[in-house]
């Protein structure tokens, strides 16, 4: 699959992968900062953003989509940064193609299987009459009736695209819902990746608990952990300065 992606900056390559329901645009501000030091490849994963829709969606398939981008750009080795679901894609890529990955930064996700928690979001999105919406304000109002987190509502609304007199979802909501159990699945522990890895977690997020660390180190023995105490799950957006301090020296080998 040919993903939609943008390239900016100069220096050692750095691939950035967004999370579930996200797009590459969620990382645009951070990419501009990182592009001062790196050639940044900012991609939309399959069934997200402006990348093609496909009925199948698994981590191995998403990894091969990213590998295809690298092949098209003649990139033989890269740093990779992934958030949440994108972090899992990044971890799978490091384990399946260790020769392609120089360093790995995983933002607020671990290797364990997760229990879910997006069911209300799926229901709210599926019930939204996107083709009949008059404007984004109406969509926002309807989503707020089901979802009471303003940040989540704003985040999800970035997936709406105008089509004719109504709207459509940029993401392939049906495929994402169908393969949601796959997205929640853990990282296989049959292999390991011994190059530098940094996990950056939010202090107000529960995605990486302290008791998760021993099993993470079994798969990524050279990993370290940075906690941004005032950030939640969206660590790069909630503490961008702290995230840059965690990321740039790591990729520079400092």
C-alpha positions as CSV (number, residue, x, y, z in Angstrom):
1,X,0.0,0.0,0.0
2,X,1.3,3.5,-0.9
3,X,0.9,5.6,2.2
4,X,0.4,9.3,2.1
5,X,3.4,11.0,3.7
6,X,5.4,14.3,3.8
7,X,9.1,14.8,4.0
8,X,10.8,17.9,5.5
9,X,14.1,18.9,7.0
10,X,17.7,17.6,6.6
11,X,19.8,15.2,8.5
12,X,19.5,11.6,9.6
13,X,16.0,10.2,8.7
14,X,13.3,10.0,11.3
15,X,9.9,8.4,10.6
16,X,7.0,9.6,12.8
17,X,3.9,7.4,13.2
18,X,0.6,8.6,14.8
19,X,-1.8,6.7,17.0
20,X,-5.3,5.3,16.6
21,X,-7.9,7.7,15.1
22,X,-5.0,10.1,14.4
23,X,-3.3,11.5,11.3
24,X,0.1,12.8,10.5
25,X,-1.2,16.3,11.0
26,X,-1.4,15.6,14.7
27,X,2.4,15.6,14.7
28,X,2.9,18.6,12.3
29,X,4.1,21.0,15.0
30,X,6.5,18.5,16.5
31,X,7.8,17.5,13.1
32,X,8.7,21.1,12.3
33,X,10.9,21.2,15.4
34,X,12.5,17.8,14.8
35,X,13.0,18.7,11.1
36,X,15.6,21.2,12.2
37,X,17.9,18.3,12.9
38,X,16.4,15.4,10.9
39,X,14.9,14.5,7.6
40,X,11.4,13.8,8.9
41,X,9.1,11.4,7.2
42,X,5.6,12.0,8.5
43,X,3.1,9.3,7.4
44,X,-0.5,8.5,7.6
45,X,-0.9,4.8,8.5
46,X,-3.3,2.7,6.4
47,X,-7.0,3.5,7.0
48,X,-6.1,6.8,8.6
49,X,-5.7,10.4,7.3
50,X,-5.1,10.6,3.5
51,X,-3.7,7.1,3.1
52,X,-5.7,4.5,1.2
53,X,-8.5,2.4,2.8
54,X,-8.1,-1.3,3.0
55,X,-10.3,-4.0,4.5
56,X,-7.3,-5.7,6.2
57,X,-5.3,-4.1,9.0
58,X,-2.7,-5.8,11.0
59,X,0.7,-4.7,12.5
60,X,2.7,-6.7,10.0
61,X,0.8,-5.1,7.2
62,X,1.3,-1.6,8.6
63,X,5.0,-2.3,9.0
64,X,5.3,-3.3,5.4
65,X,3.5,-0.1,4.4
66,X,6.2,1.9,6.2
67,X,9.0,-0.3,4.7
68,X,7.6,0.5,1.2
69,X,7.9,4.3,2.0
70,X,11.5,3.8,2.9
71,X,12.2,1.8,-0.2
72,X,10.6,4.5,-2.4
73,X,12.8,7.2,-0.7
74,X,16.0,5.0,-0.9
75,X,16.3,5.1,2.9
76,X,18.2,2.1,4.2
77,X,18.3,3.0,7.9
78,X,16.2,5.3,10.0
79,X,15.2,6.4,13.4
80,X,11.6,5.8,14.1
81,X,9.2,7.5,16.5
82,X,5.7,6.1,17.2
83,X,2.9,7.2,19.5
84,X,0.3,4.7,20.9
85,X,-0.8,2.5,18.0
86,X,2.0,4.0,15.9
87,X,4.4,3.0,18.7
88,X,3.3,-0.6,18.3
89,X,3.9,-0.3,14.6
90,X,7.4,1.0,15.4
91,X,8.1,-1.8,17.8
92,X,7.0,-4.4,15.3
93,X,9.2,-2.8,12.7
94,X,12.2,-2.8,14.9
95,X,11.7,-6.5,15.7
96,X,10.9,-7.6,12.1
97,X,13.4,-5.3,10.3
98,X,16.1,-4.5,12.8
99,X,18.5,-3.7,10.0
100,X,16.3,-0.7,9.0
101,X,15.9,0.8,12.5
102,X,18.8,2.7,14.0
103,X,17.0,4.0,17.2
104,X,13.4,3.6,18.4
105,X,11.4,6.1,20.5
106,X,8.0,4.8,21.7
107,X,5.6,7.4,23.0
108,X,3.2,6.2,25.8
109,X,2.5,2.6,24.9
110,X,4.0,-0.7,26.2
111,X,4.3,-4.2,24.8
112,X,1.4,-5.7,26.8
113,X,-2.1,-6.3,25.3
114,X,-4.5,-3.6,26.3
115,X,-8.1,-4.1,27.4
116,X,-9.8,-1.5,25.1
117,X,-11.6,1.6,26.2
118,X,-12.6,3.1,22.8
119,X,-16.0,1.6,22.6
120,X,-17.8,4.8,23.4
121,X,-15.8,6.6,20.7
122,X,-16.7,4.0,18.1
123,X,-20.4,4.3,19.0
124,X,-20.3,8.1,18.9
125,X,-18.5,8.1,15.5
126,X,-20.8,5.5,14.0
127,X,-23.9,7.3,15.1
128,X,-22.8,10.6,13.7
129,X,-24.8,11.3,10.4
130,X,-21.8,12.5,8.6
131,X,-23.4,12.7,5.1
132,X,-26.2,14.9,6.5
133,X,-24.1,17.3,8.6
134,X,-24.5,21.0,7.8
135,X,-21.2,22.1,9.3
136,X,-18.5,21.2,11.8
137,X,-20.2,23.0,14.6
138,X,-23.1,20.6,14.3
139,X,-20.8,17.6,14.3
140,X,-19.0,19.0,17.4
141,X,-22.4,19.5,19.2
142,X,-23.5,16.0,18.4
143,X,-20.2,14.4,19.5
144,X,-20.3,16.4,22.8
145,X,-23.6,14.7,23.6
146,X,-21.9,11.3,23.7
147,X,-18.3,12.2,24.5
148,X,-17.7,14.7,27.3
149,X,-14.0,15.2,26.9
150,X,-13.4,18.4,24.9
151,X,-9.9,17.4,23.8
152,X,-11.1,14.1,22.5
153,X,-13.9,15.7,20.5
154,X,-11.5,18.2,18.9
155,X,-9.1,15.4,18.1
156,X,-11.8,13.3,16.4
157,X,-13.2,16.2,14.4
158,X,-9.9,16.4,12.6
159,X,-11.0,13.2,10.8
160,X,-14.0,14.9,9.1
161,X,-13.6,16.0,5.5
162,X,-16.1,17.9,3.4
163,X,-17.8,15.9,0.6
164,X,-20.5,17.5,-1.4
165,X,-23.1,19.1,0.9
166,X,-22.1,16.8,3.8
167,X,-19.0,15.3,5.2
168,X,-17.1,11.9,5.3
169,X,-14.6,10.3,7.6
170,X,-11.0,10.4,6.4
171,X,-10.4,7.2,8.3
172,X,-11.8,3.8,7.4
173,X,-14.0,3.5,10.5
174,X,-15.4,0.1,9.5
175,X,-12.0,-1.6,9.1
176,X,-10.6,0.0,12.3
177,X,-13.6,-1.2,14.3
178,X,-13.3,-4.7,12.8
179,X,-9.6,-5.0,13.5
180,X,-9.7,-3.2,16.9
181,X,-8.8,-6.5,18.8
182,X,-5.7,-6.8,16.6
183,X,-4.7,-3.2,17.5
184,X,-5.0,-4.0,21.2
185,X,-2.8,-7.1,21.0
186,X,0.5,-7.2,22.6
187,X,4.0,-7.3,21.1
188,X,5.4,-10.8,20.6
189,X,8.2,-11.6,23.1
190,X,9.9,-14.3,20.9
191,X,12.4,-11.8,19.6
192,X,14.4,-8.8,20.9
193,X,15.9,-5.6,19.6
194,X,19.2,-4.6,21.3
195,X,19.7,-1.2,19.8
196,X,18.9,2.0,21.7
197,X,15.2,2.4,22.6
198,X,13.5,5.2,24.6
199,X,10.0,4.9,26.1
200,X,8.5,8.3,26.9
201,X,5.4,8.1,29.1
202,X,3.0,10.7,30.6
203,X,3.0,10.9,34.3
204,X,-0.8,11.3,34.2
205,X,-1.3,8.3,31.8
206,X,-1.6,4.7,32.8
207,X,-0.4,3.2,29.6
208,X,3.0,2.2,30.9
209,X,3.0,1.1,34.6
210,X,6.2,0.6,36.6
211,X,5.4,-3.2,36.8
212,X,5.4,-3.3,32.9
213,X,9.1,-2.4,32.8
214,X,10.7,-5.8,33.3
215,X,8.8,-7.4,30.4
216,X,9.6,-4.4,28.2
217,X,13.3,-4.8,29.0
218,X,13.2,-8.5,28.0
219,X,12.2,-7.4,24.4
220,X,14.2,-4.2,24.4
221,X,17.2,-4.8,26.7
222,X,18.8,-1.4,25.9
223,X,15.7,0.6,26.6
224,X,15.3,3.5,29.0
225,X,12.3,5.2,30.3
226,X,11.5,9.0,30.5
227,X,8.5,10.2,32.4
228,X,6.9,13.6,31.6
229,X,5.1,14.2,34.9
230,X,2.5,16.8,33.8
231,X,1.5,15.0,30.5
232,X,-1.2,12.5,29.8
233,X,-1.4,10.0,26.9
234,X,-0.7,12.7,24.2
235,X,2.7,13.4,25.6
236,X,4.0,15.3,22.6
237,X,1.0,17.7,22.6
238,X,0.7,18.2,26.4
239,X,4.4,18.7,27.1
240,X,6.1,19.5,23.8
241,X,9.1,21.1,25.4
242,X,9.7,18.1,27.6
243,X,9.1,15.7,24.7
244,X,11.7,17.5,22.5
245,X,14.2,17.3,25.4
246,X,13.6,13.6,25.6
247,X,13.8,13.0,21.8
248,X,16.5,15.1,20.3
249,X,19.4,14.2,22.6
250,X,18.4,10.5,22.3
251,X,18.5,10.5,18.5
252,X,21.7,12.5,18.6
253,X,23.3,9.9,20.8
254,X,23.9,12.3,23.7
